[in-house]
Every structure is written in C-alpha cells, then in structure tokens.
C-alpha cells in the first residue's frame, strides 16, 4: 500500500534529530540563544523577520531583559524560502519562533501535535481580507486569459502553500478538478518562475512577492487575482509551546518588538520598503506594492476573528490534499502573549478595518508617495510627470487589489478610466457595460491628460 503524502512528509520530519534541551536554553557561559526562523523574501512577514531584524528592536528588548535578570541573551536568525523547513526545525526543538503563511501555519500546528512538539499561533504579520496576497500569473505572450483556459495545462505551485490553496479553490469555482483537470507541478517559487519563463509551465500560482516581482520585470502577467475568492489570507507568527511556557517574557519581548516594527512600517512605508529591498535584493517598487501605504497587505499583529475563521476554512483544503488530518484551530490560536505585549490598545486594534484602497504615485528621488482618490487623477499626475515616475499603483475596480498602473488592464467607460489586475475581471466589467472598451496604458494616460 502506497504511503499518503501525509505519511511521507511525517517520515521526512522524523529524520530530523530532536534537540534534547530546546532552542532557548543557556549554554555553559550562561548565554541564552533565542532562534528565529523567518522568510526574508516572503515580505508579508517582514515585521517578524527581515525588517524587524534590520531595526534591531528584538535585540534591544532582550538586552534590557538581560540587564534586569543578569542574563546574556543572543538572537539567532535563520532564513528560509518557505515555511516547511521552519516547521521541521521547530518540531525538532531547534527554532523557537517562526513566521509563515496561513496554510503552512496549519501544517505547523498538525506536525507539532503529531510529534508531541505543539506550537501556537501568537500573532499576525500581513493580511488581506479578500485573499489578494496570492496570484496566478502566466507568460506575457500567453494566449491564456482566464482560469477556464488552464484546463489540461501545466501549472506550477508549491503544494501546501497558501498559493496552492488559492489555485485549488479558484479551479473548483471554475469547474475544474484541481488534481485531474490540470498538470500540477510541485515546485519552489524560484523554480516555478524559471519554468514559466522557459515555457515548461503554462502558469504559476504563487504567494507574495513572486507574482508582483515577475509582473514588474515583464516576465509575467496576472491571470487570476486571489482577491476574487473574497476569503482572507494572512501570514503569522508561531511559537513552540514549551518555549512559550518556559520563557513567556521573551516571547512577549519578541511580540512587543514586532509591534514596534509594524508601527515603523506603517509610519514610514517607503523607508521600510527600501530597507527590505536592500536586505532581500527585491526591487523596492515590488516591496511597496505589497507592504506600502494602501498596499495589498495590511500589517497588524492582532489575531482577528475573520482570520481565524478563514484558517478553519483552509483545513478541508489541506485535508483533501492529505497534508493534514483534523486541526484544532481554536487550540492552536493563543493571543494572550500578543495581548500583553500590545497593551491597552489591543481591543481597538483588533476591531480596526484596513484602510480603503487608493491610487499612489512614487516619483523618483522622493521619500514618500502621493495618494489620489481616483485612478484617473493618478493618470493625470503621471502623464504630467513623464520620466519622473518611479512607480504608480492603482486598485482593481472590482477587488480593490493594488497593481502596477502600467501592468493593469485598462478599460474606458465613457469618461471613466478603470484599472483591473486581470483580463478576466476587465472582460466581466465590459460584458456588463457594453459601451466600455479595453485601452492601453498609454491611451489611458493620453485620455486622462
């Protein structure tokens, strides 16, 4: 009898040697090392990873704690491409705190339970209430224009990731069996991007920041906006339960530092984007698409009920792929640490809604962006500053997902100029508004000026 994917993955995890004393134990010199697993290029986790590391907030919190306790604390940062190796190291007792997307978080919870190394979801990093953090893209010259065109095609994704979850759900809505209706290629994001460029994959379903990066580089165009699912997606922070119990103050220090990094990102979005770009090699314009003011992601460490509810809806998708069994989501979520770290404003932050999307213009040499009430107004300003525009962002007319203005699909409906992330959503609008028509970005600029 063949092993299921679940058993195979579990067997792989069991090959990792378990650490006898856990990650945050003192060595012979009395130094306590806290090990953080993060994904530098999964930029919706930066407030618990890349940006937090560059700001040094956690180290400062631990230095103050060390003075009070007479203990030396050291932080060890470990960078990974996906959440799977972070989970493997956590269940081996070698990583204390990790950050990853919603689907990997569920796998993290399941593996922790199976291996008697339980973990807890202790905060959130970046989220999008409609699901816009995941996008399906195809090659720039591809004839594919909608999900229905994927039937029988080769689609690259990372099985077990949130992007795979978006692919599965989107295909089901389109009436395509996600396992039999396409030829799914299980690949790491970078491998899938190369496969798309080489023509060995017809489409790529991936998480932030790959779709935006490939579109920015003219190596892909959007085929499906994950926000069409209207189901929240997010990234969060997980901690080993034994670590949290042994050193609750250290975990609270981390979450307090994360909250400070969140404040920095929200108050100085351009500086944060430049910092993350420098650390990751990603273009700052791409980082800002996701993490900027009115970007695709909203950053807030509170664990919102809508995100927990979405997590519960994710479980059946992972179960159908035989990646997890039952997951006790309510038992996995533990917000007491972030509540204490956040302080009195937690309740109001928990109920706060994301900012409404706005069009934004980033001019060369400027350290801030300019916001506009309408895409047409942004186009007028961009047309008047030809050669000075570093990046322009507009929200999709249907979903609100921000996208690069020059990569968007533009529709003229009388005097209205409307941007869309994908040809399909633009086509749906035109079908409902027969007088509307698609126009090029240059034509849109010309009409707006």
N, C-alpha and C positions, 0 to 999 in steps of 0.2 A: 504493500500500500504506500502511495506516494505521500511524502510529508506535505503538509499545508505550508503556505507562506509564513503563517504564524509560527509553526514549529521550527521552520528553518531559521527564521530571524531570532527566535528564542535560543536555539542551539548556538547561533553565532555569538549572541551576547554572553552565553555561559562560558565561552572560550576566553573571555576577558578575566584575568586574575583578580580576585577580590582583595582589596586592601584591608589589612587587618585592623587599622586604627582610624580610618576615615580621613578626610582631607584636611579638616581644621583642627588638628592635634598639634601640641607643642613638640618641637624636636629637642635634642639634647641641650641646645643652647637656650631653650626657653622661648624660642620664636614660634609663633602660631601662623601658619600659612593658610590663607583662605583662597581657594581655587575657583576661578570664574570661567565658565565656558560661554563663549559668545560667537556670533557670526558677523564678522566685520562688514561683509558686503550685503547682508540681509538688513538693509538700512532702516527698516522699521523697528529694529531692536537697539538702535544706537544709544538710547538713553540708559540702557543697561549694559552697553558694550562699548562700541567704538568711541562715541562722543564722551561717555562717562569716563572711559579710560584716559582720554586726552585731557580732560578737565582736572583729573586727579581728586575729585570730590570724595570718593570712597576711601582713598588712602589718607586723606585729611581726617575723615571721621574716625578711622581706625587709629591714627596717630593720637588723637585726643583720648580715645578709649584706652589706649596703651599707657598713656600718662596716668590716667586715673587708676588703672589696675596694676601698673608696674609690669606690664607685659609688652613684648615687641610683636607687632602684627606685620605680616607681609602679604601682599596680594600677588597671586599668580594668574595671569590672563592667558587663556588658551583659545585660539581662534580656529573655527571650523567652517566648512562650506555649507553644512546643513545641520539639522537638529539631531539626526540619528547618532553620530558619534558622541555628541554631548550626553545623550541618554545612556549610551553604553558606558561612558566614564562615570556618570552619576550612579548607575546601578552597581558599578564596581567600587564605589566609595571614593573615587578619585577627583570628582568635581562636586563642589558644594552648592553652587548656584549656577543656573544656566538660563539662556533665553532662546526662544524658538517660536514658530508659528503654531496656530491652533491645532492642526492635525498632528504634528509632531508632539505637541503637548499631551494629547490623548494617548499617543503611543508611549510617551514618557510615563504617564500615570499607570498604564497597563503593565509595562515592563517592571516598574517599581513594585507593583503588587505581586507579580509573578515571582520575582526574585527576592521578595521579602526585604526590599530596599525602598519603601514607599516615599513618594515625592508629593509636593504640594504646589499648586498654582498660587503664587503670593502677590503678584501684581501684573499689570498690563503695560505694554510699551506703546506701540502704534496700532490703531484700528481704523476700519472703515465700515460704517453701519450697513452699507449696501453690498459690500464684497469687492470693491474696486481695487484691492491690493493684488489681485490675480488677473492675468490677461492671457488670452490665446492670440498668438501672432502667427503670421505666415510671411513668406518671402515677398519683397517689394513688387516683383513682377508676377506674382502668382495669380492664377485665374480664380482661386478660391475667394468667395465673397461673403459666405455665411456658414453657419455651423452645419447645415444640411450638406454642404459640399465636402465635409470631412468623411462622409461615409466611404469606407474602404481605403482611406488614406492612412499614411504613416504619421503618427502624432507623437512627439517626444514630450515626456514629462518626468517628474521624479515621483515614483509611486510612494504613497504615504504622506506626501506633502499637501499643503493647502491648495496648491495649484492643480494637483491631481484631483482633489475633491471638487474644485470648480469645473474641471473638464468632465468628470463623471456626471455631475448634476446638469451641466449645460447640455451634454449629449442626450441625457434622458429626456430633458424638456423638448429636444428636437426630434425625439422619437428614434434615437439611435442607441443601440446596445453599446455601453461603454467598453465592453470586453470583446464582443464579437463583431461589432459594427465598424471598428477601426483597427488598425495595426498599431498597438501601443508600444512605444519604445521607452523602457525604463532607463533614464539617463540623468546624470548630474546636469545642472543648468548650463555650465560651460560646454559640456559635450553636446547637449541638445542644440545650443546656439550654433555650434560648428556644423552639426548635422543639417540644420536648417539652411545654413549658408552653402553647404556642399550639395544640397539637393537630395540628401538621403533621408530627410524628414520633410513632410509637406507642411507641418505646422508644429508649433511649440507652445505648450501651456506651462507658464512659469510664474513664480512669485516675484515680488519686488526684489531687486531693481532691474531684473533682466528684460522684461518687455519694454520698459521706458528706455533703457540703455540701447537696445537694438533698434528701436524706432529713431532715437536721437542720432544714431550712427548711420541711418538709412540702410540698415541691414534687415529690417522687418517692418511690417505694418500691422496694425491691430485688426484682428478678425472678430474677436468677441471680448466685450468688456464684462469682467466678472460682476460688476455692479448691476448687470441685468438680472442677476439672480435675486437681488434685494435681500440678501442674507449676510449678516455681519461676518467679517473676517478680522482676525487680530493676531498680534504677537504678544507673548507674555513671558514672565519670569517664573521659573520653577526652582524649588529648593528641596534638598533631601530632608526628610522629616527628622532623621536623627541629628542632623546638623542644626536644624531649627530649634530642636529641643535642647541641645547641648549649648548652643551659642545664640539664643534669641536676640540678644543685644547687637551682635554682629550683623545678623540678618536685618534688623531694624536700621542699623547704620547704612547698609547697602541700599535699602529702600528709601531712606532719607536722602542719600546721595543721588539715587535715581530721580527722585522728585526735584532735586536742585538742578540736575541735568535737563529735566523736562522743562523747568522754568527758563533755563538758559536758551534751549531750542525755541521755545515759544516767543521769547522776548527778542532773540537775536537770530532769526531763521537763516539769514544769508550767511552770517558768520559761522553758524553751526553747519550749514551745507558746505562751506569752504573747508572747514575743519575735517568733516567726514570725507570729503573728496581727497584731501591731502593724505589721509590715513589709508584710504582704500584704493586710490587710483581711479575711482569713478569720476566722470565729469560732474562738476558742481551743479550744472544745469539739470542733470538727471536726479541728483540727490534732492534738489529743491522741488522737482516735480512731485515727489512723494512726501518729503519732510518739511516743505516750506509753509509759509503762511497760506492758508486756503489750499494746502496740498492734498494729495489723495489720502494721506493718513492724518489722523488726529492723535496727538500724544497726550496721554493722561494715565497715570498709574492705577487709578481706581478700577475695581473689578465690577463693571456694570452688569446688571441683571440681563440685559439684552445679549451681552457677550457670553454669559454662562448658558443662556437659553440656546444660543447658536451652537455652542460646544456640544450640548446634548443632541442636537440635530445632526452633528457630524459623526457621532458614534455609529449609527447604522451604516454610513458610507464606508467606514473603516472595517466594520464587521463583515460587510458584503465582500470586501477585498481580502478577508481572512487575515487582517493585520492586527486586530484586537478582538477580544471577546467582549463581555459586558464591562463597562467602565462606570464606576460610581463617581459621576461628575461632581455632585454635591460634596462628597467626601474628599475629592481632590482639591476643591477650592477652599482656601484658607486665607481670609482677608484680615485677620486680626493683626498681623505684623505690619501690613501697609497702613491700616487704620491708625496704629500707634505712631508709625513713622510720619504719616501725613499730618496728623494733628487735628485741630478743631474744624478745619475746612473740609474734612473728608465727605461729609454728607452732602454739602452743596456741590462739591466737585463731582460726586457720584451721579447727581441728577442733571448736571450740566450737559447741554447738547452741543455738538460740533458747530463751528462757525459755518454759515451758509457759503457756498462756493462763490468765488469772484474771479474775474479775469485779472491777470497780473502781467506786468511788463518789467523785465530786468534789463536795464541799459548798461552798456559797457562802462566800466570804471566807477559804477555806483555800488554802494554797500547796503542798499535797500531796494525793494521792489515797489512799484506803483500799482495800486489796485483800482479797478474800474467796475462800474455797475453792470456793464453790458459788454459782450464780445465786440459789438460794433464800435463802441468807444475805444476799446483797446486797439482795434484795427486802425482807427483814425490816428491814434497816437503813434502806432508802429509805422504807419505809412509816412508820417511827418518826420520820423527819425531813422530813415533808411540808412543802413550802415552802422548805426549806433545800438541796435538791438542785440543784446546777448541772448535772451530767451523770452518767449511770450507764451503764456499759459491761458487756456480757456476751458470752462467747464462744459461737458457734454450736455446738450439741450435736454436730453431725456433722463440721464442718470446722474448728472452733476459731476461725473468723474473728470478731474482736470487732465488736460493733454496738451502737448506742444501745439501751438496755433498753426505752425507751418506743416504739421503732420496730420492735423484734423481733417475730416471730410466736411467741406463747407456747403451749405445749402442757402440759396437766396429765395426768400418767400416775400415777394414784393420788396419793400424797403428793409425787411428784417434779414439779418445775416446770422445764420445759426450754425454752430460747430457741433460735430459728432465725432466720437472716438472711432467708430467703425462704419463701413459702408452699409451694413445691415440696418443699423439704427437710423442712419440717414435715409435709407430706402424706405423704411417703415414710415418715417415722417412724410416723405414725398407721396407715398401711397395715400396717406390720409389728407394730404394737402396738394391736390393736383396742379395747382399753379406754381408750386415750388419746383426748384431745379438745382442740381449739383453744379457747383462752380469751383474753380481752382482757388488756391490760397491767394495767388497774385490778383485774380479777378476780385476776390473779396476785399483785398487791400485797396484796389482801384475804386470799387464801388463805395467803400467807406470814406475815402478821402475827398 
